[in-house]
């Protein structure tokens, strides 16, 4: 079970980093805001789908 405790901190940091990037991108304004939001949503949807099929 040591491998589980070794993998949990990097996984938690990866999830935190994804949400941090998502927050930064979504907080940006300007003419391309809708395009940026759509791109982030698409990447997150792909990542979630990959995570669901991986389990």
Long-range contacts (C-beta under 8 A, 24 or more apart in sequence): 18-44, 18-47
